[in-house]
Amino acid sequence: MSGRQSGGDSRFPQDWVIVAGGFHDLGAMDRANAALATYLAARGVRVHLVGHDIDQRFQDDSRMTCYDVPRPPSAAPLAESLLSRRGLQVAAQVTSASPNARVVVNGGNCPWPDINWVHAVHAAWHVHDAGAPAWIKVKHRAVKALARRQERAALRMARTVITNSLATRRATIEAGLADAARTHAVYLGSDPSWGPAGAAERAAARVAFKIPQRDRVVAFVGTMGFDLNKGFDVLWSAWERLASAGDWNATLLVAGAGGRLPFWRREAERAGIGDRVKFLGNTPRVREVLAAADLLVSPVRYEAYGLNVQEALCRGAAVMVTSNAGIVERFDDDLAELVLPRDVNGPALADRLRQWAGDVDGWRARAASTAAKLQARTWDQMAAEIVELTAARRPQPATIR
């Protein structure tokens, strides 16, 4: 379907506003919002993007109107406030000129009574910052408390709530943020070009990262901040145990940045296993990382979905992920060995990694059917479901508070 839709087609009002942190391919939420924007624009809709980081391809697209919002460094609450204020202004302007316009906000980032797309539930997402400086702990708790207040205010006024998994839907309802009747789960899509890496691509990726071809490669993709929610500390405990044993022929490839990254680099040198781990920091080369990987490990403490896990599977790697991640509900029944208990610790993870090392090809093969299912669902299918779900619920008039 192409060309501008008629004004009577309630699925495709003339204008849509999307308020999000970013619109690009480097982060899960940002990638999903970019996919929705792309889908709408391809159908002749005028799309208004409000965000901190908007990819140049959207800036150059005549179908898009982009509103860049500053992101002050190390000041997340101020950045959120600026995004919310600009989102409210743009939403009010667009809906005033085009009463049938739809407005999509993300969680607590902008209180508007139309569509709220929830990518994580702060009410269910606790801070895990053991070992962080005292002032960081104070900051984390203050930011989390603010995020929960904003989340509650925005979700309670939303007319339609979209979540990225059934687990996120349950968490939203159980926290009293929205009722079941207006809360719907829509799984994320995938890029069909992110298929399994062939032998040549895998070899080239390992050369690029200077990894011996004979080594197994374990990847970690996630933030390396003082909040340990992504579970790198658990993986590190297991890795130090394995790498120090002397018979562990594997390289850990870590993609992610954050305030605690220098600490982990020092830990690798202190333990004498710097040759068994490569820290890439903030990198746009995740596709290449996953091509090099035999296994992705994601021992998260909270994960609404887990796009990194999905992408690893689509690229042909096996995965280990904790049972509370939303993506686990999409696994085939025979993938029990890929799922870690929620309270997994370093020694238990080390044991699981040794099991994997004894059957690398078997793990990869058993993940193939789930990977094919995930890859078959496109970003356009995700976006189409969101549009269909929201078509029956028309927006209500609203004003800036």
N, C-alpha and C positions, 0 to 999 in steps of 0.2 A: 504494500500500500504506500503510495507517495502522493505528494501534492497537498495543499492546504485542505483540511476537512471543512465541511459545511458548518455553519454556525449552529445547526440543529443537532449535531453529533455531540452528545454530552460527554463522550469519552475524551474528545479532543477539543476542549475549549480553546479559544484563540490564544490565550496566554497561560503559561505556567511559571511560577516562581519556585526556585529551589534554594533553600538556605542550608549551607553545609560548610564544614571546615575547609574542604578543598574539593576540586574536581580534576583528577588526574589518575594515573595508573599505578601510583607508588604506595597506596595504602588501601586497606579493605573498604572502609566507609567511603573514602574519596573515590575509589574505583567504582563502587556501586552507584554513587550519585552521578558520576560522569557517564555511566552507562544509561541511566534513566534520562539524563539530559540529551544524550546522543539519540536515543530512541525517539524522544518527543520531537526533536528538531527535524529528524528524517521524515516525520509525518506532517511537516508544514506548520508546526506550532511555533509561536514566538516564545522563547525560553529565556527567563531572567535568572541569572546565576549570581548569588551573593555568597562570597567566601573569602578566605584568607589566601588560598593558593589555587589559582585557576589556570589550567594548562593553556599554553599559547594557542593551541588549535581551537579552543573555544573563543579566545579573544579575537581570533581572525575570522570566525564564522559569522556571516551576516545575519544568520537566524538567531544568534545569541546576543543578549545584552548582559555584559559582565560588570559587576560592582565589586571592586577589590576592597577588602577591609584590612587595615593594618593588623599585624600580629606582633605586638611588643614582645621582645625576647624576655624569657623567664617571668612572664606575667600572664599566666593562663586565665585568671579571672577577668582581668582587664580585656584580654582578647575576646573572651566570650561575651562580655558586656558590649563591646564594639560591634561584634557580629550580630548580636540580638537587636541592638538599636537600629543598625542598618537594615537588617532583615525586616523589621517592623515597618520601617519607612518605605522600603521598596514594595512590600506586600500591600500596604495601604494605598500607595500610588497606583499600582497596577490594578488592584481590584476596584478602585474608584473609577478608573477609565474603562475597565473590562469586568463587569460584575460577575461573569461566569468563570473568571480566572481561578485556577487552583493554586494552592500554596502548600509546598512540602517543606517541613522543617525536620530536624533530626534530634530526637530526644529533647533535652532541655535547652537547646541552643537558641530557641526563639519561640515565645508563647503566641501561637496563632491558632484559631479554632477551625482548622481544616484537616490536613493530613500530617500525621506525625510518624516518621519512619525511625523506629528504634533499633539501633545497632548494638546497644549494650544497656544494661539496667544498673544504674549506680546504686539503687537500693539493695541489690543482690551482690554487688561487687565491693568487696572489702579491701582495705589497705593491708599490704604485706610488706613492711619496710624494716624488718629486723636488721640491725647493723648500720642503718642510716644515721647521719648526724641528727642531733636533737631538733635543730631548727628545721630540718627537712621533714621530720615526723610531724611537727606542729603544722607546717605548711600543708602536707598531704591531707591531714585531717580537716583543716579549714577548707581546703579546696573541695574535698569530698562532700563535706556538709553542705557547701554552697551548691554543688552539682546536684545533690539529692533534692534540695529545695526547688531549684530551677526545673528539674525533671518532673517533680510532682505538679508544679504549677502548669507546665506546658502540656503534660499528658492528660491531666484532668479536663482541660478545655478542648482537647482534640476531638474532632468529629469521627475520624477514622484513624486507627492505630495499626501500623504495619510493623511486624517484627521479622527478624532474619532466621528464626528457627522456632520450633514448638517450645523448646526450653526457654527461649526469651519471652515467648508469649505467656507461658506459665508464670515466669518471674514477674512480669508486668502485672498480671492479674492478681497474683498472691500478694504483691506489695501494695495493692489497693490503688494503683496508678490509673487503671482503666478497667472497664467491665468486659466480660467475655464477648458480648454481642458486637462490640465495635473494634475488637482486636483480632487481627488475622496474621498468620504466619505465611511469609513468601520467601522461599529459599533464594539465595544469591545465585547468579548465573556464572558462566565461565566463558573464556575465550577459546573458540575451537582451535585456534592456532597453537594453543598451549597443550599440544599432545605429547605422547611419550617421546623422550629424547632417544634418538638412535645411537648406535655404537660410535659413529663418527662424531656426532655432536657431544656425546659424553666425554670422549677422549679429548676433544678440543677444549671443553670447559675445564677439564683437569689440568691440561697444559697451561691454560690461561691463569689458573689459580696456583700453579706450581705444585701440584699434588702428584705424587708418584702414581703411575697407572695401576700398579699392583695393589695400592691401598684401597680399602673400603672408605667411603665418605659418608659421614653423618652430618646433617645440616641442622642448624637452628636459625629460625627467622623470627625476630621479635625485638621489642624495645629492650634496652640494657640500662634502664633507669634505676633509681633507688627503690622504687616499688618493684618487688620481686614477683608480681602476679604471673608473669610469663614462665616462671619456674626455671630460669637458667641456673639458679643456685642448686637445684636438685640435679640437673643434668651435669653441672660442674662437679658435684660431689661424686657422681658415678664415673665421670670421665677421668678425674684425678686417680681414682681407685684403679681403673682399667689401664690407663696409660703408664702408671708407675709399675705395673706388673711385669713389663718388659716383653710380653708376647702379644701385644695389642697392635695389629697393623691396620690402623684406621686413623683418618684425619677428621677433626671436627671443624666445620666451616660455619662461621657465625656471621650472620648478616643482621645488623641492627646497631643503633647508636643510643647514647644516653649517658647520664652523669656517672654511672657506675662502671662504664666500659674501661677507663684507665685502671681501676681496681682489678678487674678480671685479667687484664694484660699483665699486671704485676704478679698476680697469683700464678699465672702460667709460667712466668720466669722463676718465681720462687720455688715452684714444684719441680722445675727442671723438665717440663713437658711442653715448652714453647714450640717444639717441632711437631707436636701432635695436634695443634690448634691454630687456626688462622682467623683473626678478627678483622672483618672487612669494614666495620663501621656502617654509617648510613650509605647505602649503595643502591643504584638503579638496576643492578645486575642480578636481581632475584631469579629471573628466568634461567640465567646461566648457572647460578648456584644450584638450582633444583635439577638442572641437566646433569651436573657433576655428582649429585647425591644418590646414594643407594637408599638412604633412610632419612626422614625428617623426624626429629624428636620435639614434641611440644607438651611438656609436663605442666600445663597451665593450672592455676588455682581457680581462675574464673575465665570463661570464654563463651561469649554469646553465640558465636558461630565457629570461626577458624578458617578464614580464607587461605592462610598459608598451608594448612593441612590439605585443603581441597586442591590447591595448585600443585603441591608436591605429588599427590596421587595422580593428577592429570598428566604430570610430566613423567610418570612411570616409576616414581620412587615408592617404597613402602613408608609407613608412618607409625609413630607411637604417639598417642595423645590421651590425655586424661578423660575419664568417662563423663565429666560434666560439660565438656565442650559441645556446643549445639550441633556441630557437624556429625558427631557420633551417631545421632539418630538417623542419619542417611546411610550408615554402613550396612552392608549385607550381614546376615546373621552369622556367617562363618568367619568373621573378622575379629573374634574375641581376643585373639592374641595381640592385636594392634592397640587395644584399649588398656590404658593404665588405670589403676585405682586412684581415686581422688586424693588419697593421702600418701601417694607413692613417695618413697625416700630414696636417697642416693644408693645405698646397698641394693635395694630391690630393683632399682632401675639398672644398675650395673649387671645384675643377674639376667634381666630381660635383654639387655644389649648383647650379652654373651650368647644367649639363645638365638638371637637374630643372626649373629656373626656365623653361627654354625649352619645356617640355611638361608643365606641372603637371597638367592634366586627363588626359593620357595615363598618367602615373604612377599617378594615383588609379584610373583604370579598370583598369589591369593588376593592381592589388592586390585588386580586388573579389572574385575567385573564392576566393583564399586567405582573405580576410576572412570571406566567407560560411561557409567550412568551419570556421574558428575559432569563429565566433559560434554555430554549430549545436551545438557540444559544450558542454553545460551543466555547472555545478558539481555537480549531482546525478549526472550520468553519471560524472564523475571519482570522486566519493565511492563510488558503487556499485561501480566497478572495484576500488577499494582494499578495500572490504569483501569482495568475492568473492575477491580474491587472497589475503587473509589468513585466509579462513574455513577453508582446508584445513590451516593451520599453527596448531596450538593453542599457547597460551602455556605456558611452563615455570615452575614455582614459583621465586620469587626472594625474597631478603631484602635489607634495606638494608645497604649496605657501610659 
